[in-house]
Amino acid sequence: MRTVFRVLTFLLLSTGCSHADRIPAAEEASIRDVSYVFDRDRVATAKDPFLFFRSFVDYFYLLAEANLPRLPAVQALWGPTVWCVGDAHAENFGILLLEDGSATFTHNDYDDSGPCPAILDLYRLAVSARLGDRHASLEDLTEGYLLGLRGEAMESPEVIQKMLKKAKKKGKAPDPDRLQGRRFVRDSASSEVSSAEAAQLQAALKDLGRLSLVDLIATSKRSGGSQGLLRYEVLLESQGALLHLEFKEQVRPSITPVARGPLEPPGPRLRQAIRNAQGPGASRFYGLVTVNDKTMFLRPRFDGNSGISLDEQADSDNREILRYEAYRLGMIHSRSFKSEGSIRTWLSAISKLEPGRWEEDVVAMARQFSRKWEQLR
């Protein structure tokens, strides 16, 4: 049902209705396209403009940089450089269990993180919010972001509080829906792992303590920005309890077109992203290893970990969630500044953001993705 709604959002953005009609006709073609090779499989699985936006992260950054003179609000705030989360779309936030078993709501996808202009994280979140919900309040997002930057308290929405309680109750056990007894459920996307690969995976886990291998499979995601990338799902046992870990293939970060610092080697970059998002209490089951000459990101797959899905929430809840996501993004960015003075300077700049121009920049990019999705599908 939500997919139908997002397609209607595309039609409204394209025809100039709703929020889109705030942009003068002369501005409708303000985003100029860039040369880009679209993966056909990703296009085919993107059932609406929002999913298309999720699937082509680097295309967003290429468009933003190439069109900076046509994006006055973004251009005015192009700087300072912070440690960006990289892919700050609305469904890349969720609940993560920390090492001590407590739960936190934060950004949960670190592959594309790195140094870049802070405004681009907020811009990506805002465009995704508009594609996911054409009534999303950009002013609410900016307000939430500013609260996070200032380090002020903000009560989490009731829907997130319920998710946090559910996460702690589920705990660190594997998702039972992923298992059949003591084996992973196999499907068309999974395959068996060779003995050579299994030996490398076991060697990579040796520093994590006394863990016994129970089962493992190779698989890949069927949609989104990481569609098609190799993953190893590993089922382990420790002191009678099962543990699910995942190795995820790493490729060139999508933030590369706008990076303002080195992105390699990936180890320090990913560790910094985890610290910024989760603080010092993150699970010990994060790491970086090499398997068959591929760099793989190791992460826990606890049953208590869960992401945001706009499809599963009421519209009113989604707007509260989006505001809180912007708040958490502001908190993450605040950890990147080297001095209170630099934070104050950025706060002052963001506070002067002109709502009308910001709205135009956000809708212009949302229209570009909607039109491109329609052109390619």
C-alpha angles and dihedrals in degrees: 000000000000090000089058089050092052091050088053087050088055091052092049092048091048097048097044098250128138114359092354092067090069088075115083116241090249090061096052094091095038093119111076116203123242132214109273137155109224119209105238095214092054091048090051094053094046099096095181140013092267093057089043089054090051093050100055108046098156090050087061092053093045090052093047094051095043092048099041094121088054093051103067097175093048092044092051089056098039095137167060106085115235135164098278122204085223101212104047099166120148096259096049092082126082150119121314127183115228127217093268092052096255119129131233134185112227147120109306109188117077106169095099099039124126145108114318141131107301094226091067093066091051091043092053091048091049094049091048090049091053092048092047095044120011089201094056110133112236089191089058090052092051091047092050091047092052092050090053093048090052092049091236122155119260123180113234116242117264092249090058092046088056090049091051092052092047091049094054090047093052092046129176100323118115119268103271090215089064093056138069104194106308095339135080116254108254122221140164092283095054132079137179121267123239120241090247092054091045090053091052092048092050091049090052090056097050094099093056095075134255103342124158119211112238104167142339140186139178118236144150137217117259099213144017133047094314095048112143097014115133119257131181116208111204126192114200138176127220122177091339096311125110121233128193118208129175132210110205123194115243124217135170108313113252089228090069096104092061102027115138097195143019118310096187138115093039097210099075091039094054093043090053091049092051092048092050094048102038106020122223095317100072120138115276090230095086119103149124125250140163121240121176090346091304121121108233129193113220117212139159121256101203120176087233092060111093138166133220116263114188089201091066098051135072115253091248090053091048092057091052090047092051091051090050091048089055088050092053090046089055090052091051092050092048089064090060098061117097097209142021088242093060090049091051091050091052092045090053092050094048091046089060093053107135107232093211096052092041089052090051093050093048095047092044091058092042089053091050092055092044093051093045091051090051091048094051104037 
